[in-house]
Amino acid sequence: MTFFELIHKEETARARAGVMHTDHGDVETPVFMPVGTQAAVKTLDSSDLESLGAQIILGNNYHLHLRPGEELINNLGGLHKFMNWPHPILTDSGGFQVFSLGLQKEKSVDRGGSNAKLVEIDEEGVTFHSHVDGSKHRFTPEKAIETQHKIGADIIMAFDECTPDSIPEEYIRAAMERTHRWAERCLEEHKKIKVDKTGLIKSPHQKFLFGIIQGSNNRSLREESAKFIASKDFDGIALGGESVGYNMQATKDILDWVYPFLPEDKPHYAMGLGLSPLDFFDVVERGVDMFDCVAPTRLARHGVAYISKPTKDEDNNYRLNLNNAAQEKNSAPIEENCACPTCQNYSRAYLHHLLGANEISALRLITLHNVYFMLNLVRKMRQSIIEDRFREFKKEWDK
Amino acid sequence: MTFFELIHKEETARARAGVMHTDHGDVETPVFMPVGTQAAVKTLDSSDLESLGAQIILGNNYHLHLRPGEELINNLGGLHKFMNWPHPILTDSGGFQVFSLGLQKEKSVDRGGSNAKLVEIDEEGVTFHSHVDGSKHRFTPEKAIETQHKIGADIIMAFDECTPDSIPEEYIRAAMERTHRWAERCLEEHKKIKVDKTGLIKSPHQKFLFGIIQGSNNRSLREESAKFIASKDFDGIALGGESVGYNMQATKDILDWVYPFLPEDKPHYAMGLGLSPLDFFDVVERGVDMFDCVAPTRLARHGVAYISKPTKDEDNNYRLNLNNAAQEKNSAPIEENCACPTCQNYSRAYLHHLLGANEISALRLITLHNVYFMLNLVRKMRQSIIEDRFREFKKEWDK
C-alpha cells in the first residue's frame, strides 16, 4: 500500500482529501495534529486525546533528545509505548528549536555574523546548548535522523535550518542550500538505518521521512527550494519558515509560489500553523494536508477558548477569554452545540471560577475544548471537500 | 428512611460498616472523601472522580464564600450543578480555615491574647480578612449555616473554633464552650432555614447538619464536648482539632476518650485525616465512618504516589517519590496490580519524565492514582468489616 492516497480533490479549489497509511493506523487528511512536544500534549494524557478523536500527534526531537533522551525512549520500546499512544506520531527534527531556543537566550537574530554563541552552525551540523541545563549538544543531519528513528515516530522530519525573514538574502540562500545538502544526507541516513542499523531500533514499524522547503519570504528561493525538495525521494513535503502560520499573508503567498512544484501524490505539511480557525481554510484551499500549532493548548492555559463565532477583534478573532468578568455568572457552556467533554459538562461560570481560583483543572478542561474544536473543524472541512462544498463551508466561517 | 443505617459491626473491633442515605444517592461507610475545597478536587474534574468511584466529595464554606460566593453558586442552582457532580457533597463550615488561614498571615497562634488582628472572635461570631484579597468578612454561626445551605451540599457542618493544642487550658475551655453555644445556634438556624427560608435556597434537597467535638488534647474537655455534641439533635458527629489526622497518637487517644459517648446510630467523622493508609485502620477500628484529607492530592502535586508496600521510612511510609532518579528507567507502573487509569496506562519512567519536564499532565495522573488508592483501600476495608476479617486485613497492611 502506498503511504499517501489522494481520495478527492475539490473541484473549485486546490483543497484535497486524502489518507496516510501507517503501521499505527490511518490518518485522514486534511488533519490537525495536536502538539505533544515533550511526549505529552500539555495538560492532557493519551486517553484524553483518544476521546477527542485525535488521529496523529506531534513530538519534538530536540526536546525529547534533551529530556528524557532517545536512548531511554528506545530502550522502553519507543515513543508510542512510552506515552501509551497507539496511533500515529510525527516528530519534528528539532531544526526549528535548535535555532530558536538557542537564539532566544542571546536575543541575537543576525545569522550573518558570528554572535550566535549558543548555536554554532558549520557544514557538518550544529552545536548548541540545552535550554534545560546549558549542556553542549551537537546535531548533524545523520544524528537528527538516528535520534528520530530511536524515538520511533511514524513520520520524521529532515533536519533543516529555519531562517527568519529579516536577514540578508545571501544568508537565506546559504542556509537554504545547506538545508538542501542536509536534506540529502538525511535521506541517505534514513535509508541506511532501515537497511544497516535496524538492530539499534526497538520500534520496528515503518518510518516516513518528510523534506522541508525553506527560503524565508523570498519567492525565487522558495521556488528553488520547492523544486529541490520535490525532486528528492521524500515521503512528504513540508513548508518551514518563521512566518508560516504566524504571518498569514506571507504564508498564503509562499504557498501560492510553491504550489506548482508540489507533487500531488505526496502529503503537504504546513509546519506550526493553526493560530486561528480561518487559517486552516486559507492553507487547505492552497493544497495543504497537515498542520500543527501550539496555540490551542497555549491559549487554553491562559484561559482563552476558541468559539465558532467571529468576535471582530483582529488579534482575538474566534476567541473567548474565560477570565473576563462577563463570564462570571454565565451558565452557558463555551459553545452551545459543542460535543467536547468540557461543553457537555461545565459552564463558563465554573471555568471562570476555576481560573480565578488558580485551579489547574481549568487548564485541562479548556485545552480539551480547544483541541476538540480544531480537530472537529478540520474533520468537517474534510467532509466538505469530499462533498465538493469546501467553498460554501468556508463562507459559513469567513463572514 | 433514616439518614444513617448501620449495616454491620465487626465482632472483634469497633469497626462499623454503614450507609448514609442522601437525596443525591447513598454513601457506603467507612468512606474516604476526596477534598474539592474550591469546587474542584485539585487537577481533576467531576468525570475523573466518577471514574475513580468517589462516592462523596468535600467543598469548603470559607473558600466558596470568598470565591465565587454562595450567592453565585445558589443562583446557578447549587454546588452539585455548578461543578457537575450529581453525587453527595459535604461542606466544612470554614471554622478551621477562618482561624488557620487568618492566623497564618500574622504567624500568631496565641489565642489568649489580642494579637490575632486578622481574626477577631466575639460571642456573636468571627471577623476575618480574606486570604485572597484582604477584604473584611464576618461569619456568625447563623451566617455559616445560611451560606452552606446556599452552596447546597448534602452534609453541612456546624461553625466551630478549631483550637490548637499548645495554648492555655482556660482558652481551650472558653473556646469549646463558645463552640457549644454556636453549635446550638447552628442547629436552630438550620431548622429555621428548612422551615422559614426555603424560598432563598435554589437546591431544595435535604441537608444534614453535623456537630463538631473540640477540646484540643485535653481528656476531660474532649469528654465534655463529646457528651454535649452527642446530646444535641445533629445528624452526625465530627471530631475536629489541630492534631486530628496529623498527630496520630493524639488522634487515637482522643478517639478512645470520646468513643463511649458517641451515639451508635449517627455517623462519626474524623476531620482532615488520611496522611498515611495506616491511619484509616487506626480510626476505623475506633468507630470512625468518614474521613477526608488533602494529602493524596497534595502529595501527588509534589510527584509522590501512595503504594501498598511499607517503605520503612517513618515520614514517607507507603510512598513512592516519582521524582527520584531510581524511577527514570522503570517501565513498571506505580503499582503492578492497581486498577487506576494511571497504572493501567503509564510507567513510572513516563511519570518521572513528565515531572522533570514540568508537564502538569503528571500532576493529574498521580492524583488519579492517589485518590483511587485511598478510595479502593477503604472500599476493601469496608468489605473486610462486613466479612468479619477487619483485623486480618489490617495485619496484611501493618507489618
Chai-1 contact restraints between the chains, C-beta under 6 A:
chainA,res_idxA,chainB,res_idxB,connection_type,confidence,min_distance_angstrom,max_distance_angstrom,comment,restraint_id
A,Q38,B,A357,contact,1.0,0.0,6.0,A-B,restraint_1
A,Q38,B,E359,contact,1.0,0.0,6.0,A-B,restraint_2
A,A40,B,L354,contact,1.0,0.0,6.0,A-B,restraint_3
A,A40,B,E359,contact,1.0,0.0,6.0,A-B,restraint_4
A,A40,B,S361,contact,1.0,0.0,6.0,A-B,restraint_5
A,T43,B,I360,contact,1.0,0.0,6.0,A-B,restraint_6
A,T43,B,S361,contact,1.0,0.0,6.0,A-B,restraint_7
A,D45,B,S361,contact,1.0,0.0,6.0,A-B,restraint_8
A,R67,B,A357,contact,1.0,0.0,6.0,A-B,restraint_9
A,P68,B,H353,contact,1.0,0.0,6.0,A-B,restraint_10
A,L76,B,S331,contact,1.0,0.0,6.0,A-B,restraint_11
A,L76,B,A349,contact,1.0,0.0,6.0,A-B,restraint_12
A,F82,B,Y350,contact,1.0,0.0,6.0,A-B,restraint_13
A,N84,B,N345,contact,1.0,0.0,6.0,A-B,restraint_14
A,N84,B,Y346,contact,1.0,0.0,6.0,A-B,restraint_15
A,S331,B,L76,contact,1.0,0.0,6.0,A-B,restraint_16
A,N345,B,N84,contact,1.0,0.0,6.0,A-B,restraint_17
A,Y346,B,N84,contact,1.0,0.0,6.0,A-B,restraint_18
A,A349,B,L76,contact,1.0,0.0,6.0,A-B,restraint_19
A,Y350,B,F82,contact,1.0,0.0,6.0,A-B,restraint_20
A,H353,B,P68,contact,1.0,0.0,6.0,A-B,restraint_21
A,L354,B,A40,contact,1.0,0.0,6.0,A-B,restraint_22
A,A357,B,Q38,contact,1.0,0.0,6.0,A-B,restraint_23
A,A357,B,R67,contact,1.0,0.0,6.0,A-B,restraint_24
A,E359,B,Q38,contact,1.0,0.0,6.0,A-B,restraint_25
A,E359,B,A40,contact,1.0,0.0,6.0,A-B,restraint_26
A,I360,B,T43,contact,1.0,0.0,6.0,A-B,restraint_27
A,I360,B,I360,contact,1.0,0.0,6.0,A-B,restraint_28
A,S361,B,A40,contact,1.0,0.0,6.0,A-B,restraint_29
A,S361,B,T43,contact,1.0,0.0,6.0,A-B,restraint_30
A,S361,B,D45,contact,1.0,0.0,6.0,A-B,restraint_31
